[in-house]
Amino acid sequence: MSDKPTYMDCWHFIAPLIPVNTDYTMDIYIMVFNALKEAEKKRIAEKKGGRKATHDT
């Protein structure tokens, strides 16, 4: 484990704080998870030096 938190470390911290008692809050829970999961994938790819272009310039 690194001394710097990862996006998934943040997820494990914040997930219990999100109420999931309605469809609306369940959607928020899922959206936050997916956003942090994607951010973690990008962080790992950039760390490996395999950064992909997101658009053509």
Sine and cosine of phi, psi and omega as CSV:
sin_phi,cos_phi,sin_psi,cos_psi,sin_omega,cos_omega
0.00,0.00,0.69,-0.73,-0.02,-1.00
-1.00,0.09,0.29,-0.96,0.06,-1.00
-0.98,0.18,-0.22,0.98,0.06,-1.00
-0.99,-0.13,0.72,-0.69,0.00,-1.00
-0.95,0.31,0.56,-0.83,0.08,-1.00
-0.99,-0.11,0.14,-0.99,0.05,-1.00
-0.90,0.44,-0.59,0.81,0.01,-1.00
-0.96,0.29,-0.49,0.87,0.14,-0.99
-0.88,0.48,-0.67,0.75,0.04,-1.00
-0.89,0.46,-0.64,0.77,0.03,-1.00
-0.86,0.50,-0.73,0.69,-0.02,-1.00
-0.90,0.44,-0.45,0.89,0.03,-1.00
-0.98,0.21,-0.70,0.72,-0.14,-0.99
-1.00,0.04,-0.46,0.89,-0.08,-1.00
-0.81,0.59,-0.71,0.71,0.00,-1.00
-0.92,0.40,-0.27,0.96,-0.02,-1.00
-1.00,0.06,-0.23,0.97,-0.02,-1.00
-1.00,0.00,0.88,-0.48,0.03,-1.00
-0.94,0.33,0.62,-0.79,-0.01,-1.00
-0.81,-0.58,0.73,0.68,-0.07,-1.00
-0.98,-0.19,-0.02,1.00,0.08,-1.00
-0.69,-0.72,0.26,-0.97,0.04,-1.00
-0.88,0.48,-0.62,0.79,-0.01,-1.00
-0.89,0.46,-0.74,0.67,-0.02,-1.00
-0.95,0.31,-0.48,0.88,0.10,-1.00
-0.91,0.42,-0.65,0.76,0.06,-1.00
-0.88,0.47,-0.66,0.75,0.03,-1.00
-0.89,0.46,-0.70,0.71,0.02,-1.00
-0.83,0.56,-0.75,0.66,-0.02,-1.00
-0.92,0.39,-0.67,0.75,-0.01,-1.00
-0.91,0.42,-0.66,0.75,0.03,-1.00
-0.90,0.43,-0.70,0.72,0.03,-1.00
-0.86,0.52,-0.76,0.65,-0.02,-1.00
-0.89,0.45,-0.63,0.78,0.01,-1.00
-0.90,0.43,-0.70,0.71,-0.01,-1.00
-0.94,0.34,-0.56,0.83,0.05,-1.00
-0.90,0.43,-0.70,0.72,0.04,-1.00
-0.91,0.42,-0.67,0.74,0.02,-1.00
-0.88,0.47,-0.63,0.78,0.03,-1.00
-0.91,0.41,-0.66,0.75,0.04,-1.00
-0.87,0.49,-0.68,0.73,0.01,-1.00
-0.91,0.41,-0.65,0.76,0.02,-1.00
-0.88,0.47,-0.68,0.73,0.01,-1.00
-0.91,0.41,-0.67,0.74,0.01,-1.00
-0.89,0.45,-0.66,0.75,0.01,-1.00
-0.92,0.38,-0.60,0.80,0.01,-1.00
-0.90,0.43,-0.60,0.80,0.02,-1.00
-0.98,0.20,-0.17,0.99,0.01,-1.00
1.00,0.07,0.16,0.99,0.00,-1.00
-0.99,-0.15,0.66,0.75,-0.06,-1.00
-0.90,0.43,0.76,-0.65,0.00,-1.00
-0.98,-0.19,0.58,-0.82,0.08,-1.00
-0.96,0.28,0.68,-0.73,-0.01,-1.00
-1.00,-0.01,-0.28,0.96,0.04,-1.00
-0.38,-0.92,0.31,-0.95,0.04,-1.00
-1.00,0.02,0.63,-0.78,0.03,-1.00
-0.88,-0.48,0.00,0.00,0.00,0.00
